[in-house]
Amino acid sequence: MGWLIVACEVGFWVIVLSGLFTRYIWKKNKAGAILLLMTPVVDLILLAATVIDIRQGGEATFVHGLAAVYLGATVAFGHRMIKWADERFAYRYGNGPKPIEKPKTGRAHATRQRQDWYRHLLAWTIGIVLLVGMIGLIGDSNKSESLESWIYRWSLILAIDFVISFSYTLWPRKSTTSNS
């Protein structure tokens, strides 16, 4: 199961890079777009494999929980990652504009940090729904302890991320350059 997660991550980037290569190097916009639209197929493969593995009656492991985290993260952050790669490919190979750097200070940085936390909350929500679904499929709390531990662990990480992300709203980063 662990190797499948690695394969899905590699597959995600192979599809993304193939789509961008097709779009900007070969100048086939439609074919590139079709390849980029295929990225959710990787998630569906991982979801199906996880459900099949759980339904076969084995004990849930750390890796099954990791699959739920991966799926939540790719749904919440996948589009942004593809957009990030697309902007850089367009700039480098397609005469696109230079990508805008993320703000590093001030209110804009605080806003970005909050938006990132909201995405993390979305990933957490999707992952928790998947974890609870897997726990329900197993139907035996002794066999699903590792999935339950993922819920607590990820909830703690989300809470820490909240404190850090929203601290920039109260105490924004100040620029280190002076305008004098």
N, C-alpha and C positions, 0 to 999 in steps of 0.2 A: 504494500500500500504506500509506503514511504517513497519508493521509486516512482510510483505513479504520480505522486504530487510533484516530484522533481521533473518528470517527463512532461507534465501539464504546464509547468512554469516554462520549461524550455520550448514546448510547443507553442505557448502563447507568444513568446518573443520571436520564434521562427515565423509564425503567421504574420505578426506585426511587421517584422523586417521585410518579409516577402511582399507584403502589401505596399509598403513604402518604396521598396526597390522597384516594384512594378509601376507604381505611380510616377516616381520621379526620374528613374534611370531609363526605363523603357517607354515612358510617356504614355502609359495606358491607364488613364484615370479610372475608367469604369472597372477594369479588372482589379486594379489596386484597391478600390473601394469594396469590391466583393470580397477580396481576401481579408480586409480589415473587419468586415462585418461577420466573418467566420470565427472571430476570436471567442465568442460565447460558446462555441461548440466544445472547446477545451473544457470549460466549466461543466458543461452537461455530461461529458465523458467522466470527469472526476466524480460528479454527483451520483451518476448511475453506478459507477464502480463501488463507491462507498456504501450506497444503499444495498447493493447486491451482497457485498461482503458482510454487512451487518445482518441482513436477512438470513444468511447462511448459519446464523446461530452462534458465532464465535463471540468471544469477549472483546468488547471495544478497547482499543488501545490509544495511546498518546497520538498516534498517527491519524486515527479516525477523527479525533478532535482537531488536529492540525488541518485536516481536509476542510472542516467547517470554517475554520479561521481563514484559510486560503480562499475559499469560495466567497465569503463575506468581503474580504479585502479586494478581490478582483472585481466584484460587482461594484463596490463603492469607489475604488480608485482606478479601475481599469481604463475607463474612458479618459481620465486625466493623464494617465501614463501614455496612452496612445496619442493623445493631443500633443503632449510634450515631445514625443519622438517625431511626430509629423511636422511640428514647427521647425525642429532642427534639420530634418531631412529637406524640407522645403527651402530653408535658408541655404543649406550646403549644396543641394543639387537642383533646386527648382527656381532659383532666383527669387525666393520668397524674402519677406522682411526678416531682419534680425530678431530672434526671439527676445521677448521682454523678460528681464530678470525679475525674480521674485523680490518683493520689497524686504529689506533687511532691518529697517528701523521705522519708528513712528507708528501712527495710526494704521497705515496701510499694512504694516507687518502684523499688528495686532488683529486686524480684520482677517488676514490670511490664516493666522494661527487658529482663530475661532472657526473659520470655514473648514480647515483641516480636521478640527475636532468633530465638527458635525459629520464629516465624511467617515471619521473613525466610529462615531455613534451609529451611522448607517451600517457600516461593516459589522460592528458588534451585534446590532439587531438581527441582521441576516444570519450571522454565525450562530447566535443564541437560538434562533428559531430552528436552524438545522440541527444543533446539538440536542435541543429538547425533542425534536422529531426523531432523532436517532435513539435517544433514551426511551422514547415511547415504543419504537420498533423493537428494541431489545426486550423491554418489559421486565427486566430483572435488575434491581439496583446494584446487586453484587457484580454484575457483568458490565455495568455502565459507570463505575466509579471514576474512571479516567475522563469520561465526558463531563461528568459533574465538576470535576476539578478544573476543567477548561473554563467552565462558566465562572467560577470564583476567580480564577487567575486572570482571565481576560477582563472581568468586571473591575478588578483592582487596577489593572493597567489602564483601562479607560478612565477611571477616577483620577489616577496620577496624571494622565494626559490632559484631563480637564483642568486640573490645578495649574499645570504648566502653561497650557494654551491660553487660558483666561487670565493668567497673571500679567500677560502683556497688555491686556486692556487696562488694568490698574496701574501698571508700571511699564509703559512702553519703552522699548529700546531707544536709546538716544544715538544720534549720529556721532561718529568719532571725528568727523572732519569739521573744521571751522570755516565760516564764511567771511572771515575778517581780512 
